[in-house]
Structures are given as structure tokens and as C-alpha cells.
Amino acid sequence: MDEKEYGIECVSIRRGLDTTFLVAECQGDYTEDYQMRMLEENNIEGLLCLRGHGEEGASIYEYDISGKTSLKTKYKENKIDMKEMLKFIESLLDVIREINAHLLCADHLLMDPEYIFWEDGTYFFCYYPGGQWNVWEAFHRLTESFVQWTDFRDDASVRTSFLLHKETMKENYSLHKIVRQIKEMQEEAKRKWERGTILDGREEQSDERTADRARAGYDTAEHDWITKQEAGSSIMRETENMWRPVREFLRRHKKPAWREWDGIFIDEEEL
């Protein structure tokens, strides 16, 4: 939404050594009404600290954004996932509940990325007393940015951003209902991941068992081969020992040439 649609004439950033302020200016005399007193006297969780004053016929609203990053800057290069989108919506619902509890109106929330800030995992919103609009329509326009920021390689994030954009197009959509739908999708994604992890684990165990058996089979075969070789050598040694006396006997009584044949003479000691 253009600043003019919010009733804002101009926006600037004023930086000091320790603090940084987002300054919104609108035409018209500044009025210290109920809203400003409630905002200045109460530290409403999720809202940026605000102070206001009049200056030359204009109303000036200063938001303390020290140490914070706008969504426009945060997601200029980074991607938003399902978990972060869910966290953002829950933060918005919490802020709206706090606003209602302080008898303020959520239609004064600025829902453009440059007016929503983030610090240490917490979202902060600008409450602008100088204008009013339909916050639910403004949130739908914000979901268009979610679609642009989505990591399209992550199926769950894609489904979430498109669900947000589609559901908020309905005339009387409910953010609470959308949150429930996203949580159901989150649980489904978790179950799929767990099933995939279990299957992968089983495959790894199967591969390990196969590898163990293969290694065991190789070692057994090698061991058996060595055992057989040793057994064969032992048999050969035993055979050698058994036949040595016979060969020695035949060597001593080697058969002479036929012309020298006189028979074989065996000493009684050799028997």
C-alpha cells in the first residue's frame, strides 16, 4: 500500500549514535488522544515503542526501530519457510489480542513489509494513530510478498504461502482457521520426514548387514583356503614320513641291470 493510502505524507529514518527512529508525518494538527496516551503509557508487547508530537501544522509519529530489521530488508535475499510464516501469523494474532485488550483498533496496524520489523526471532508492528483501513485486506496484500519470498525448492513452504494467499482472498477468512490448517500441513510434513528417515535407516541397516556378511564371507573363505592349504601340507608331510623308509629301502636295494641280476638280498635287520 502506498503511504498516501495510510494518510502518511512522508516517511524518513533518523539515526543517532544509540537509537534509530522511523518517522512518519501526516498533515493535520497533532492531538494527544486516547490512543496516544494508551500507547505511550503502556509497553504493549509486539508493538514498536511510539512517541508523537506536533510540528508546524503536522503530526509526527516516531517509532523506535533500534537494532531491528524490516521484513523488506530481511527477505530481500533470504527465503521464508513454513515455520516462519506460521510464527509470523501467530505473532500477529498475539498483537491483535493485546491491542483489543487495551481497547485499541487493529485497523491502525501498518501491514506493509517496510513497516514490520524483526529482532532476535520476534516481530514488531507499527500502530499508526493517524489513519485507519481494513487490516484483513492489508494482510492479504502482505501474503503476496510471502509468495515472492518463498523458497520454491521446499514443497511445504510453497504449499503454505499459496494456502495463505488463497484463503485470505475469501470474504470472511479466519486467521485462526488458517493457522490450524498450516499446523496440520506441518504435522503431515513431519510424519513424511519421519517415515522417510525410518526407511532410510532400515536401508542403511540392511546395507550394513549385507556388507558385514560380505566381509564375513570373504574372511571365512580366505580362512578356509588357508586351513585347507595347511591341512594339505600336513598330509603331505605325513605321507612323506610314511614313504621315506620304503624309498630308502628301495634305494639301497636298487634293481641292477638285467645282465647283473642275481636277485634281491634282504638283510634280516631290515625286516
LINKA-V444161 format. One line per field, one symbol per residue. burial: b if it has 24 or more other ideal C-beta (glycine too) atoms within 12 Angstrom, else e. Layout:
BEGIN
burial: ???
END
This chain:
BEGIN
burial: beeeebbbbebeeeeeeeebbbbbbbeeeeeeeebbebbbeeebebbbbbbbeeeeeebbbbbbbeebbbbeebbeeeebbbebbbebbbbbbbbbebbeebebebbbbbbbbbbbbbeeeebbbbbbbbbebebbebbbbbbbbbbebbbeeeebbbbbbbbbbebbeeeeeebeebbebbbebbeebeeeeeeeeeeeeeeeeeeeeeeeeeeeeeeeeeeeeeeeeeeeeeeeeeeeeeeeeeeeeeeeeeeeeeeeeeeeeeeeeee
END
